[in-house]
Amino acid sequence: MTQTIELFGVLREAAGASEVEVGVTPPATIATVLDALTETHPALEPHLPRVACAVGDEMRVRSDTLAANETLVLLPPVSGG
């Protein structure tokens, strides 16, 4: 199964793309997808422990399973004042 991942902010810069795809074996949890993502895009690895994960308008935890048609959205932490 190919999982689509949308990237924003520093994640987009690190990957050099706003959207990437990774191959995973279903059923795949978000944690599994993130592991596969670090294999194909190692520059993202230092950022992933702090990202928020969402599907559509719903925040998800890393133990959630993704359906084949769902796009995982990774949101970097917000900082500033």
Backbone hydrogen bonds, N-H to C=O, Kabsch-Sander energy under -0.5 kcal/mol:
donor,donor_aa,acceptor,acceptor_aa,energy
3,Q,1,M,-0.5
3,Q,22,V,-3.3
4,T,70,E,-0.5
5,I,20,V,-3.0
6,E,72,L,-2.8
7,L,18,S,-2.9
8,F,74,L,-0.8
11,L,8,F,-1.6
12,R,9,G,-0.6
13,E,9,G,-1.7
14,A,10,V,-2.4
15,A,11,L,-2.1
16,G,12,R,-1.8
17,A,12,R,-1.0
20,V,5,I,-2.5
22,V,3,Q,-2.1
24,V,1,M,-2.9
24,V,22,V,-0.5
28,A,66,L,-0.6
30,I,64,D,-2.0
31,A,62,R,-2.3
33,V,29,T,-2.1
34,L,30,I,-2.6
35,D,31,A,-2.0
36,A,32,T,-2.2
37,L,33,V,-2.2
38,T,34,L,-1.8
39,E,35,D,-1.1
40,T,36,A,-1.6
41,H,37,L,-2.6
44,L,41,H,-2.2
45,E,42,P,-1.0
47,H,44,L,-1.7
48,L,44,L,-1.4
50,R,47,H,-1.5
51,V,48,L,-1.1
52,A,75,L,-2.9
53,C,60,R,-0.6
54,A,73,V,-2.1
55,V,58,E,-2.5
56,G,71,T,-0.5
58,E,55,V,-1.9
59,M,57,D,-0.5
60,R,53,C,-2.9
64,D,61,V,-1.9
66,L,28,A,-3.1
70,E,67,A,-1.6
72,L,4,T,-2.3
72,L,70,E,-0.6
73,V,54,A,-3.2
74,L,6,E,-2.6
75,L,52,A,-2.9
75,L,73,V,-0.5
